[in-house]
Amino acid sequence: MVLVVVGHKFHYEMENLCRIFFPGENIKVIYEDLENTENEIIIKTKMCEVDKDCLKISVGIFNGEISNKLNYTVSKNQDNIDIELKMAVLLFELLSSFTNYTPKWGVLTGVRPSKLMTKLVSTMGEENAKEYFENSLLVNPQKTNLALQVAKKEQVIIEKSNPNSFSLYVSIPFCPTRCSYCSFVSHSINSSSAKKLLPQYLDLLCDEIKLTAKIANEIGLNLETIYIGGGTPSILDENQIKRILKEICDNFNIKSLKEFTFEAGRPDTIDEEKLQAIKQFPVSRISINPQSFNDDVLKEIGRNHLADQTIFAYHLAKSLDFNDINMDIIAGLPKDDIQSFKNTLETLLELSPSSITVHTLAIKKSSKIAVDEFATKQSEITCEMVELAEEMLSKNKYTPYYMYRQSKSLGNLENVGWCKEGFEGYYNIFMMEECHTVLAVGAGAVTKLKEPHGNYIERIFNYKYPYEYINQFETIIDRKNKIYNFYELYKIGG
């Protein structure tokens, strides 16, 4: 497929829209017009001057004998954002007609729909914001209501964050095996190289924790939430777990802590000794992630555990008084179908965890899942799965409290955190809505510094891979000192 971009700078948004309708296609973007051919789909997006006051935007699709085109005239005085939206709407309508498929999020391709909804509600009111979502962005009413529900839930939590608040993220980028859909930076602990790296990685991680705590304490930042993620943090043995947790608690001021999450993740890494080790510290929330309760699906995606092991791990954690447990599932996995996905939801509801996160499968280049035929075929069934999850969870008194979207998600769908009343995951909201600073440590971690009295975000990147993290650790320490510079420029007191 070829995307032609002539006379405008909206190529990024036009390409994202094309990917929604043609998820398995390799899209080549060119910046000059070309002749139509019979061998490939050509999508043309153009903008040109009509006269001194007006511009014409046009979109067209050409596929052998099939040729469709739409035009729209706009004033030169219009803002570029408005012109881009007009072109996006034209392209959306054209591709919907061509494919006989209407994506439920309309032309909205951003990561944080609820953040946009919050902004619109604050400037134009709830009803006008909903109308803008549905009429201007072409978002389905069901998704509009979901965005509004999440925005309201998030706002209650966001208001509890202060200008000097921050969260801590700790990265453990190791897993038992690499799942076929995974695009994160993680190493299988079964490899000899990973086993050799782990001890030195933990030594340096502890050093970075100490330095980061020192910086936070000297600046006067107030720690609200901690999230230990990965990877699979429970790949560590009980002594390694205790070492990391002790390092955090000994160095950071945790008196104001609202939430402390340990992402245990894979049930085949969880045992009583590790859970007891976690229990010795003020960890308030853990995750045990089944992804599916279908053993054939688990095998297909490279998970070396059975559904029964997830159930056992959950009951073990409950017996040790872990009362805030999140469980993740994924809609759209290979070999999954509607009945199988329904069985997964029913099993979850029988377990009754405090929160459930429903992810939509995102097909990334670095994952092992073949993109082309699978992505195209699976998008429709994934949409049914997500709708079924919303229906069943709502009926069982779970409410959506945070949401985000990933590029290349099947059907351009969303990931939603659902929870029982009072069990909202604070870190998820703080991190996703970028309402305060997140200090991050470990390989692949990204520190996000938020201006205390504004919206400016500055990022500090750690090296992605554990071997890079180890070999370039001095550079990482130097980068961390930028935190001082940031808070010198953007003072907490205003």
C-alpha positions as CSV (number, residue, x, y, z in Angstrom):
1,M,0.0,0.0,0.0
2,V,1.2,3.5,-0.8
3,L,0.1,6.7,1.0
4,V,0.6,9.8,-1.0
5,V,1.1,13.0,0.9
6,V,1.1,16.2,-1.2
7,G,0.9,19.8,0.0
8,H,0.5,19.2,3.7
9,K,2.3,18.1,6.8
10,F,-0.3,15.8,8.3
11,H,1.4,12.5,7.2
12,Y,1.6,11.1,10.7
13,E,-2.1,11.3,11.4
14,M,-3.1,10.1,7.9
15,E,-0.7,7.1,8.2
16,N,-2.2,6.2,11.6
17,L,-5.7,6.2,10.2
18,C,-4.6,4.0,7.3
19,R,-3.2,1.5,9.8
20,I,-6.5,1.3,11.6
21,F,-8.3,0.2,8.4
22,F,-5.4,-1.9,7.0
23,P,-3.6,-3.3,10.1
24,G,-1.7,-5.9,8.2
25,E,-0.4,-3.8,5.4
26,N,3.1,-2.4,4.9
27,I,2.4,1.3,4.3
28,K,4.9,3.2,2.1
29,V,4.6,7.0,2.5
30,I,5.7,9.2,-0.5
31,Y,5.6,12.9,-0.9
32,E,4.8,13.3,-4.6
33,D,1.9,12.2,-6.7
34,L,2.0,9.0,-8.8
35,E,0.0,7.2,-11.4
36,N,-2.6,4.7,-10.3
37,T,-1.7,1.0,-10.8
38,E,-3.6,-2.2,-10.7
39,N,-1.2,-4.0,-8.4
40,E,-1.5,-2.0,-5.2
41,I,-3.8,0.2,-3.2
42,I,-2.9,3.9,-3.4
43,I,-4.3,6.4,-0.9
44,K,-3.9,10.0,-1.9
45,T,-4.1,12.9,0.5
46,K,-3.6,16.4,-1.0
47,M,-4.0,20.0,-0.1
48,C,-3.7,22.9,-2.6
49,E,-4.6,26.6,-2.9
50,V,-8.0,27.4,-4.5
51,D,-7.7,31.2,-4.2
52,K,-6.3,33.8,-1.8
53,D,-8.8,32.8,0.8
54,C,-9.4,29.1,0.5
55,L,-7.6,25.7,0.4
56,K,-8.9,22.5,-1.0
57,I,-8.2,19.2,0.8
58,S,-8.8,16.0,-1.0
59,V,-8.5,12.3,-0.3
60,G,-8.8,9.4,-2.7
61,I,-8.3,5.6,-2.8
62,F,-7.4,3.8,-6.0
63,N,-7.4,0.0,-6.3
64,G,-7.3,-1.2,-9.8
65,E,-10.7,-0.4,-11.3
66,I,-12.1,1.0,-8.0
67,S,-11.6,4.8,-7.5
68,N,-13.2,7.0,-4.9
69,K,-12.4,10.6,-4.0
70,L,-13.7,13.2,-1.5
71,N,-13.0,16.9,-1.4
72,Y,-13.5,19.7,1.1
73,T,-12.8,23.5,0.9
74,V,-11.5,25.2,4.0
75,S,-10.5,28.8,4.8
76,K,-6.9,29.7,5.0
77,N,-7.6,31.4,8.3
78,Q,-8.4,28.1,10.0
79,D,-6.0,26.7,12.5
80,N,-3.8,23.8,11.1
81,I,-5.2,21.5,13.8
82,D,-8.7,22.1,12.4
83,I,-7.6,21.6,8.8
84,E,-5.9,18.3,9.9
85,L,-9.1,17.2,11.6
86,K,-11.1,17.9,8.4
87,M,-8.7,15.9,6.3
88,A,-8.8,13.0,8.9
89,V,-12.6,13.0,8.8
90,L,-12.6,12.9,5.0
91,L,-10.1,10.0,5.0
92,F,-12.1,8.2,7.7
93,E,-15.3,8.4,5.8
94,L,-13.6,7.3,2.6
95,L,-11.9,4.3,4.1
96,S,-15.1,3.3,6.1
97,S,-17.0,3.3,2.8
98,F,-14.2,1.4,1.0
99,T,-13.8,-1.3,3.7
100,N,-17.4,-1.4,5.0
101,Y,-15.8,-1.0,8.5
102,T,-16.3,1.8,11.0
103,P,-13.8,1.9,13.8
104,K,-15.4,2.8,17.1
105,W,-12.9,5.4,18.2
106,G,-13.4,7.4,15.0
107,V,-10.5,9.6,14.0
108,L,-9.1,9.6,17.5
109,T,-5.7,8.0,17.4
110,G,-4.2,9.4,20.6
111,V,-2.9,7.3,23.5
112,R,-5.1,9.1,26.2
113,P,-8.7,9.5,25.2
114,S,-9.8,10.2,28.8
115,K,-7.2,13.0,29.1
116,L,-8.7,14.7,26.1
117,M,-12.2,14.2,27.5
118,T,-11.1,15.8,30.8
119,K,-9.7,18.8,28.9
120,L,-12.8,19.2,26.8
121,V,-15.2,18.9,29.8
122,S,-13.2,21.6,31.6
123,T,-13.5,24.0,28.7
124,M,-16.9,23.3,27.2
125,G,-18.9,21.3,29.7
126,E,-19.9,17.6,29.7
127,E,-22.6,17.6,27.1
128,N,-20.6,19.7,24.6
129,A,-17.6,17.5,25.2
130,K,-19.6,14.4,24.4
131,E,-21.1,16.0,21.3
132,Y,-17.6,17.0,20.1
133,F,-16.3,13.4,20.6
134,E,-19.3,12.0,18.6
135,N,-19.8,14.6,15.9
136,S,-16.4,16.1,15.3
137,L,-14.1,13.1,16.1
138,L,-16.7,10.5,15.0
139,V,-16.3,8.4,18.2
140,N,-19.0,5.8,18.8
141,P,-21.4,6.8,21.7
142,Q,-20.3,3.7,23.7
143,K,-16.7,4.7,23.6
144,T,-17.6,8.3,24.3
145,N,-19.3,7.2,27.5
146,L,-16.4,5.0,28.4
147,A,-14.0,8.0,28.0
148,L,-16.3,10.1,30.2
149,Q,-16.6,7.5,32.9
150,V,-12.8,7.0,33.1
151,A,-12.2,10.8,33.1
152,K,-14.5,11.3,36.1
153,K,-12.8,8.4,38.0
154,E,-9.4,9.7,37.2
155,Q,-10.1,13.2,38.2
156,V,-10.9,12.2,41.7
157,I,-7.5,10.5,42.1
158,I,-5.6,13.3,40.2
159,E,-6.9,15.9,42.6
160,K,-5.1,14.1,45.4
161,S,-1.7,14.8,43.8
162,N,0.2,17.9,44.8
163,P,2.9,19.9,43.0
164,N,5.7,18.1,45.0
165,S,4.2,14.6,44.5
166,F,6.0,11.9,42.6
167,S,5.8,8.2,41.9
168,L,8.6,5.6,41.7
169,Y,9.0,3.0,39.0
170,V,11.4,0.1,39.4
171,S,12.2,-2.0,36.3
172,I,13.0,-5.8,36.5
173,P,13.4,-6.6,32.8
174,F,13.6,-10.4,33.1
175,C,10.9,-13.0,32.4
176,P,10.7,-16.8,32.5
177,T,10.1,-16.9,28.7
178,R,9.3,-14.2,26.1
179,C,5.6,-14.2,25.2
180,S,4.9,-14.1,21.4
181,Y,3.1,-10.8,21.6
182,C,5.7,-9.1,23.7
183,S,7.5,-6.0,22.5
184,F,9.0,-4.9,25.8
185,V,12.6,-5.0,26.7
186,S,12.9,-8.2,28.7
187,H,15.2,-11.2,28.8
188,S,14.3,-14.8,29.4
189,I,16.0,-15.7,32.7
190,N,16.6,-19.2,31.2
191,S,19.3,-17.9,29.0
192,S,22.9,-18.1,30.2
193,S,23.6,-14.5,29.4
194,A,20.6,-13.3,31.5
195,K,21.6,-15.4,34.5
196,K,25.1,-13.9,34.3
197,L,23.8,-10.3,34.1
198,L,21.2,-10.5,36.9
199,P,23.5,-10.3,40.0
200,Q,25.4,-7.2,38.6
201,Y,22.2,-5.7,37.4
202,L,20.7,-5.9,40.9
203,D,23.8,-4.4,42.5
204,L,23.6,-1.4,40.2
205,L,19.8,-1.1,40.5
206,C,20.3,-0.8,44.3
207,D,22.9,2.0,43.7
208,E,20.4,3.8,41.4
209,I,17.7,3.5,44.0
210,K,19.9,5.1,46.6
211,L,20.9,8.0,44.3
212,T,17.3,8.6,43.2
213,A,16.1,8.6,46.8
214,K,18.8,11.1,47.7
215,I,17.8,13.4,44.9
216,A,14.1,13.2,45.8
217,N,14.7,13.8,49.5
218,E,17.0,16.8,48.8
219,I,14.6,18.4,46.4
220,G,11.7,17.8,48.8
221,L,9.5,15.5,46.7
222,N,6.7,13.6,48.3
223,L,6.4,9.9,47.3
224,E,2.8,8.9,46.6
225,T,3.1,5.5,44.8
226,I,5.6,2.8,44.0
227,Y,5.4,0.3,41.1
228,I,7.8,-2.6,40.7
229,G,7.3,-3.9,37.2
230,G,9.0,-5.5,34.3
231,G,9.4,-8.0,32.9
232,T,8.4,-10.2,35.7
233,P,9.7,-9.0,39.1
234,S,8.7,-12.3,40.7
235,I,11.4,-14.0,38.6
236,L,13.7,-12.9,41.5
237,D,14.1,-15.3,44.4
238,E,12.9,-14.3,47.9
239,N,16.2,-12.9,49.1
240,Q,16.6,-10.8,46.0
241,I,13.0,-9.5,46.4
242,K,13.7,-8.6,50.0
243,R,16.9,-6.8,49.0
244,I,15.2,-4.6,46.5
245,L,12.2,-3.8,48.8
246,K,14.5,-3.1,51.7
247,E,16.6,-0.8,49.6
248,I,13.5,1.2,48.6
249,C,12.1,1.4,52.1
250,D,15.4,2.3,53.7
251,N,16.2,5.2,51.3
252,F,12.9,6.7,50.3
253,N,10.5,8.5,52.7
254,I,7.4,6.3,52.5
255,K,5.3,8.0,55.2
256,S,3.0,9.6,52.6
257,L,2.8,6.5,50.4
258,K,-0.7,5.8,49.1
259,E,0.0,2.7,47.1
260,F,2.9,0.2,46.7
261,T,2.5,-2.3,43.8
262,F,4.5,-5.4,43.1
263,E,3.8,-6.9,39.7
264,A,4.2,-10.6,40.5
265,G,2.8,-11.3,37.0
266,R,3.5,-14.8,35.8
267,P,1.9,-17.4,38.1
268,D,4.7,-19.9,37.4
269,T,7.1,-17.6,39.2
270,I,5.0,-17.3,42.4
271,D,5.4,-19.4,45.5
272,E,4.7,-19.0,49.2
273,E,8.3,-18.0,50.1
274,K,8.3,-15.1,47.6
275,L,4.9,-13.9,48.7
276,Q,6.0,-14.0,52.4
277,A,9.1,-12.0,51.4
278,I,6.8,-9.3,49.8
279,K,4.5,-9.4,52.8
280,Q,7.4,-8.2,55.1
281,F,7.2,-4.8,53.4
282,P,4.4,-2.2,53.0
283,V,3.4,-3.6,49.6
284,S,-0.4,-2.9,49.3
285,R,-1.1,-4.3,45.9
286,I,0.1,-7.1,43.7
287,S,-0.7,-8.3,40.1
288,I,-1.1,-12.0,39.1
289,N,-1.7,-12.0,35.4
290,P,-3.4,-14.9,33.7
291,Q,-3.7,-13.3,30.2
292,S,-6.1,-16.2,29.4
293,F,-7.6,-19.2,31.2
294,N,-7.4,-21.3,28.0
295,D,-4.4,-23.6,28.2
296,D,-4.2,-23.9,24.4
297,V,-3.9,-20.1,24.1
298,L,-1.3,-19.9,26.8
299,K,0.8,-22.5,25.0
300,E,0.4,-20.6,21.7
301,I,1.7,-17.4,23.2
302,G,4.7,-19.0,24.9
303,R,3.5,-19.1,28.5
304,N,4.9,-22.1,30.3
305,H,2.0,-22.3,32.8
306,L,-1.5,-23.7,32.9
307,A,-4.7,-21.9,33.9
308,D,-4.9,-23.9,37.1
309,Q,-1.5,-22.5,38.2
310,T,-3.0,-19.0,38.0
311,I,-5.9,-20.0,40.1
312,F,-3.6,-21.7,42.7
313,A,-1.4,-18.6,42.9
314,Y,-4.4,-16.3,43.4
315,H,-5.8,-18.4,46.2
316,L,-2.3,-18.7,47.8
317,A,-2.0,-14.9,47.8
318,K,-5.4,-14.5,49.3
319,S,-4.6,-17.0,52.0
320,L,-1.6,-14.7,52.9
321,D,-3.9,-11.7,53.3
322,F,-3.1,-10.0,50.0
323,N,-6.5,-8.3,49.6
324,D,-5.7,-5.9,46.7
325,I,-4.9,-8.2,43.7
326,N,-5.0,-7.1,40.0
327,M,-5.3,-9.6,37.2
328,D,-4.6,-8.8,33.5
329,I,-6.2,-10.5,30.5
330,I,-5.7,-9.8,26.8
331,A,-8.4,-9.7,24.1
332,G,-7.5,-10.9,20.7
333,L,-4.8,-13.5,21.5
334,P,-4.0,-16.2,18.8
335,K,-6.3,-19.3,19.2
336,D,-8.7,-17.5,21.4
337,D,-12.4,-17.1,20.4
338,I,-15.5,-15.6,21.9
339,Q,-16.5,-18.6,24.0
340,S,-13.0,-19.1,25.3
341,F,-12.7,-15.5,26.2
342,K,-16.1,-15.6,27.9
343,N,-14.8,-18.6,29.9
344,T,-11.8,-16.5,30.9
345,L,-14.0,-13.7,32.1
346,E,-16.3,-16.1,34.0
347,T,-13.3,-17.6,35.8
348,L,-12.0,-14.1,36.7
349,L,-15.4,-13.1,38.1
350,E,-15.5,-16.3,40.2
351,L,-12.1,-15.4,41.7
352,S,-13.3,-11.8,42.2
353,P,-10.0,-9.9,42.3
354,S,-10.2,-6.2,43.4
355,S,-9.2,-5.1,39.9
356,I,-9.1,-6.5,36.3
357,T,-7.2,-4.9,33.4
358,V,-8.5,-5.8,30.0
359,H,-5.8,-5.3,27.3
360,T,-6.3,-5.3,23.6
361,L,-3.6,-7.2,21.7
362,A,-1.2,-4.8,20.0
363,I,0.8,-6.2,17.1
364,K,4.4,-4.8,17.3
365,K,7.2,-5.3,14.9
366,S,9.4,-6.7,17.6
367,S,6.9,-9.4,18.6
368,K,6.8,-12.9,17.2
369,I,3.2,-12.8,16.0
370,A,2.8,-12.6,12.3
371,V,1.1,-9.2,11.5
372,D,-0.5,-9.5,8.1
373,E,-3.3,-12.1,8.0
374,F,-3.7,-12.5,11.7
375,A,-4.2,-8.7,12.4
376,T,-6.8,-8.3,9.7
377,K,-8.8,-11.4,10.6
378,Q,-8.6,-10.9,14.4
379,S,-9.7,-7.2,14.6
380,E,-13.5,-7.9,14.4
381,I,-13.5,-10.7,17.0
382,T,-11.4,-8.6,19.3
383,C,-14.0,-5.9,19.2
384,E,-16.6,-8.4,20.3
385,M,-14.4,-9.6,23.1
386,V,-13.8,-6.1,24.5
387,E,-17.6,-5.4,24.3
388,L,-18.3,-8.6,26.2
389,A,-15.8,-7.7,28.9
390,E,-17.4,-4.3,29.3
391,E,-20.8,-5.9,29.6
392,M,-19.8,-8.6,32.1
393,L,-17.6,-6.5,34.3
394,S,-20.2,-3.7,34.5
395,K,-22.9,-6.2,35.6
396,N,-20.6,-7.4,38.3
397,K,-20.0,-4.0,39.8
398,Y,-16.6,-3.3,38.3
399,T,-16.1,0.3,37.0
400,P,-13.5,1.6,34.5
401,Y,-11.0,3.8,36.3
402,Y,-8.1,4.2,33.8
403,M,-7.6,3.8,30.1
404,Y,-4.9,4.1,27.5
405,R,-4.3,3.0,23.9
406,Q,-1.3,1.6,22.1
407,S,-0.4,1.9,18.5
408,K,-1.2,-1.1,16.3
409,S,-3.8,-2.4,18.8
410,L,-6.3,-4.7,17.0
411,G,-9.3,-2.7,15.9
412,N,-7.7,0.5,17.2
413,L,-9.2,-0.5,20.6
414,E,-8.2,0.3,24.2
415,N,-6.8,-1.1,27.4
416,V,-9.0,-0.5,30.4
417,G,-8.5,-1.0,34.1
418,W,-11.7,-2.1,35.9
419,C,-12.0,-2.1,39.7
420,K,-14.3,-2.6,42.6
421,E,-15.2,0.5,44.4
422,G,-12.2,1.9,46.3
423,F,-9.6,-0.3,44.6
424,E,-8.4,2.2,41.9
425,G,-4.7,1.7,41.0
426,Y,-3.3,5.2,41.7
427,Y,0.0,4.6,40.0
428,N,-1.7,3.7,36.7
429,I,-3.6,7.0,36.7
430,F,-0.7,9.2,37.8
431,M,1.6,7.6,35.2
432,M,-0.9,7.5,32.3
433,E,-2.3,11.0,32.8
434,E,1.1,12.5,33.4
435,C,-0.2,14.6,36.4
436,H,3.0,14.4,38.4
437,T,6.7,13.3,38.2
438,V,7.6,9.7,37.8
439,L,11.2,8.8,38.8
440,A,12.2,5.6,37.2
441,V,15.1,3.2,37.8
442,G,16.4,0.2,36.0
443,A,17.0,-0.8,32.4
444,G,14.5,0.6,30.0
445,A,13.0,2.9,32.6
446,V,12.0,6.4,31.6
447,T,11.9,9.2,34.2
448,K,9.1,11.8,33.4
449,L,9.7,15.1,35.1
450,K,6.5,17.2,35.3
451,E,6.6,21.0,35.8
452,P,5.0,21.4,39.3
453,H,2.7,24.3,38.2
454,G,2.3,23.6,34.5
455,N,2.1,20.8,31.9
456,Y,5.6,20.7,30.5
457,I,7.1,17.1,30.6
458,E,10.9,16.4,30.4
459,R,12.1,12.8,30.0
460,I,15.3,11.1,31.1
461,F,15.9,7.8,29.4
462,N,17.9,4.8,30.9
463,Y,19.5,2.4,28.5
464,K,17.1,-0.3,27.3
465,Y,18.9,-3.5,27.7
466,P,20.5,-4.9,31.0
467,Y,23.9,-5.2,29.4
468,E,23.8,-1.6,28.2
469,Y,22.5,-0.5,31.7
470,I,25.5,-2.2,33.3
471,N,28.1,-1.0,30.8
472,Q,26.8,2.6,30.7
473,F,25.8,3.0,34.3
474,E,28.0,6.1,34.9
475,T,26.2,7.8,32.0
476,I,22.8,6.9,33.6
477,I,24.0,8.4,36.9
478,D,25.1,11.6,35.1
479,R,21.6,11.9,33.5
480,K,19.9,11.5,36.9
481,N,21.5,14.7,38.0
482,K,19.3,16.5,35.4
483,I,16.5,16.1,38.0
484,Y,18.2,18.8,40.1
485,N,18.5,21.1,37.1
486,F,14.8,20.6,36.3
487,Y,13.6,21.5,39.8
488,E,15.9,24.4,40.0
489,L,14.3,25.8,36.9
490,Y,10.7,24.8,37.8
491,K,10.5,25.4,41.5
492,I,7.9,23.4,43.5
493,G,6.9,26.6,45.3
494,G,6.1,28.4,42.1
